[in-house]
Amino acid sequence: MNRLHHLTLLALLGLGLHAQAETYKCSQGGKTMISDTPCMTGASRVDQSADQIERSQKRQAELVHQRNQSQLSELEYRNARDRNVKGGFNSIDSMNPADAPQYRRR
């Protein structure tokens, strides 16, 4: 049974290697389009290995992402705090008078 799993996995991996599609980059009227078929004569094929970002660009994007995450956390914190505080005082939901405990004097 274990051997069957390995053979199935190898077959699926072999099929995945042939799944890459050719991509073409076309510019028409100032707009860039990417397609799996050539748009017209003069379309250039995109080299996927050359279409990578530089380390500095990746690091810049990571820094922006971290900054955005911290800003989002701060905004969520403020929003939660402001929902609980109205007019500078903590708001406590009022209880229905029928549900309030009854105290009797003796």
C-alpha positions in Angstrom: 0.0 0.0 0.0 2.8 2.4 0.8 4.5 1.7 -2.5 1.2 2.5 -4.3 1.1 5.9 -2.6 4.6 6.7 -3.7 3.9 5.7 -7.3 0.8 7.8 -7.4 2.7 10.8 -6.0 5.4 10.4 -8.5 2.9 10.2 -11.4 1.1 13.4 -10.2 4.4 15.3 -9.8 5.3 14.2 -13.4 2.0 15.6 -14.7 2.6 18.9 -12.9 5.9 19.5 -14.7 4.1 19.7 -18.1 1.4 22.1 -16.7 3.5 25.3 -17.4 1.8 27.5 -20.0 3.6 29.9 -22.3 2.6 33.5 -21.6 2.7 36.5 -23.9 2.9 40.2 -23.1 1.2 42.6 -25.5 0.9 46.3 -25.4 -2.1 47.8 -27.1 -3.1 51.4 -26.9 -0.9 52.0 -23.9 -2.3 49.0 -22.0 -0.3 45.9 -21.2 -2.1 42.6 -21.5 -0.8 39.2 -20.6 -2.3 36.2 -22.4 -1.6 32.5 -23.1 -1.8 33.1 -26.9 0.0 35.7 -29.0 -2.2 38.9 -29.3 -0.9 40.0 -32.6 2.3 40.1 -34.5 5.1 41.7 -32.5 4.0 40.2 -29.2 6.9 39.2 -27.0 7.0 36.0 -25.0 7.5 36.6 -21.2 10.5 34.9 -19.7 9.3 33.8 -16.3 12.8 33.4 -14.9 13.7 37.0 -15.8 10.4 38.3 -14.4 11.5 38.3 -10.8 11.7 41.1 -8.3 14.9 42.3 -6.8 15.8 41.8 -3.1 15.5 45.5 -2.4 12.0 45.6 -3.8 11.0 42.6 -1.8 12.4 44.1 1.4 10.6 47.4 0.7 7.3 45.5 0.2 7.8 43.6 3.4 8.5 46.8 5.4 5.3 48.4 3.9 3.4 45.3 4.8 4.6 45.4 8.4 3.8 49.1 8.7 0.3 48.5 7.4 -0.2 45.6 9.8 0.8 47.7 12.8 -1.5 50.6 11.6 -4.4 48.1 11.2 -3.8 46.7 14.7 -3.8 50.2 16.2 -7.0 51.2 14.3 -8.7 48.0 15.4 -7.7 48.6 19.0 -9.0 52.2 18.9 -12.2 51.1 17.3 -12.8 48.4 20.0 -12.0 50.9 22.8 -14.3 53.6 21.3 -17.2 51.2 21.0 -16.9 50.5 24.8 -16.5 54.1 25.8 -19.2 56.7 25.2 -18.7 60.3 26.2 -15.6 59.5 28.2 -17.4 57.0 30.5 -17.5 53.3 30.3 -20.9 52.3 29.1 -22.7 49.5 30.7 -25.8 48.1 29.0 -28.8 48.9 31.0 -30.8 46.0 32.4 -34.5 45.5 31.8 -36.3 46.6 34.9 -38.3 43.4 34.9 -35.1 41.4 35.0 -33.5 43.5 37.9 -33.2 41.8 41.2 -35.9 42.7 43.8 -34.7 43.8 47.2 -37.1 43.8 50.1 -36.7 45.9 53.2 -37.4 44.1 56.5 
